[in-house]
Amino acid sequence: MSAPLLLNPGPVTLSARVRAALAQPDLCHREPEFFALQDEIRTRLLGVYGLSNTEWVAVLLGGSGTAAVEAMVASLVPTNSRLLVLENGVYGERIHHIAEIYGVAVEAQHHEWGAALDLAALDARLADATQPGITHVAVIHHETTTGRLNPLAEISRICAGHGVALLADTVSSFGGEVIDFSAGSNTGGLVAAAGTANKCLHGVPGVAFVVVRRAALAQATVRSLYFDLKNWCDKQDAQGTPYTPPVHAFYGLCEALREFAEAGGVAARHARYRALADQVAAGCAHLGIREYLPRSAASAVLRSYHLPDGIGYDALHDALKRAGFVIYAGQGGLAKHIFRISTMGALTAADMERLVQAMAALVAQR
Ligand SMILES: *Cc1c(COP(=O)(O)O)cnc(C)c1O
């Protein structure tokens, strides 16, 4: 039997075209051919959201999505700044942890996993002159823990209203959901978005990136050797690279970005994810399997579902894997209650039809 289709939130099932691109010739990362590849990826990443290359820059680095988030937090919150992290899942809590490791002055606005962010509380905290002033806010755009899409544009406007910079983890939304980079300005709002090759862009793991305002990068600080975003950017701007990059992951991302643009960009990818996710949700509803979040709060990229009565996660996972699909467990305390299905990657409506049929067969046997 062929390898199962991946319904976990990255790495994704590759298209044949991206898979073939991985087998291109071995390449030294100090040769002009590599720098042409690097330049094309950086240009295409800005192109995903139509950003001007005078205001914005895409900085690549070797590592998983967390590497990009870590570089963003370690570099873009200068000393004498104070970071507020909006938490409503695993990844928001991870940013808080990263900031603590680097000794960044940080506080959290904590919410239960899956809860809506309290934007009035954010606005009040940014306005509160009786507490230490907040200079930066960090938020997860798509909290993959539950599939909740946080209102990034609204948060960016609130931050801009207070002259506060916003750093976004867009690791599981970049390319698949709308990101309004213009909701902020040079003096506040969204200044950086961290992403990765192997989620909505359909590349392979190994290369991650931060799309950042050049003005914010100019004020960057250095807290780490490897996660020094400005160093990566300066070297890349000068047709260079500080360290050995994952050359084959670059090949994959470049081809994935070409395919992405040809297929119609963010709008087309979002519509495709949404159609597949709605198809799965409708099939699940028919089997009595309920969505974990209200539909209006959920992303198109990933949806969480309550486990069906009488079927534990392991039984569901194993049966679906035998049928050719890898689903994803809940994290932490949610592990016993939910499962997650992502519709990222080279998937079709026919694939989702087979998935729903496999679930129906399992539910019928119960
Ligand atoms: C996947 C993901 C990450 C990074 O995970 P890695 O395993 O480091 O690639 C970060 N934030 C969010 C929201 C994610 O979904």
The ligand as a MOL file (V3000), in Angstrom:
LIG
                    3D

  0  0  0     0  0            999 V3000
M  V30 BEGIN CTAB
M  V30 COUNTS 15 15 0 0 0
M  V30 BEGIN ATOM
M  V30 1 C 3.6770 23.9800 13.7250 0
M  V30 2 C 3.6410 25.2370 14.5010 0
M  V30 3 C 4.8100 25.8230 15.0400 0
M  V30 4 C 6.1930 25.2800 14.8820 0
M  V30 5 O 6.3320 23.9430 15.0210 0
M  V30 6 P 7.6680 23.2240 14.5150 0
M  V30 7 O 7.4510 21.8320 14.9860 0
M  V30 8 O 8.8130 23.8950 15.1470 0
M  V30 9 O 7.6950 23.3660 13.0290 0
M  V30 10 C 4.6960 27.0370 15.6770 0
M  V30 11 N 3.5170 27.6460 15.8070 0
M  V30 12 C 2.3820 27.1410 15.2980 0
M  V30 13 C 1.1080 27.9000 15.4530 0
M  V30 14 C 2.4090 25.9170 14.6460 0
M  V30 15 O 1.2780 25.3860 14.1410 0
M  V30 END ATOM
M  V30 BEGIN BOND
M  V30 1 1 1 2
M  V30 2 1 2 3
M  V30 3 2 2 14
M  V30 4 1 3 4
M  V30 5 2 3 10
M  V30 6 1 4 5
M  V30 7 1 5 6
M  V30 8 2 6 7
M  V30 9 1 6 8
M  V30 10 1 6 9
M  V30 11 1 10 11
M  V30 12 2 11 12
M  V30 13 1 12 13
M  V30 14 1 12 14
M  V30 15 1 14 15
M  V30 END BOND
M  V30 END CTAB
M  END
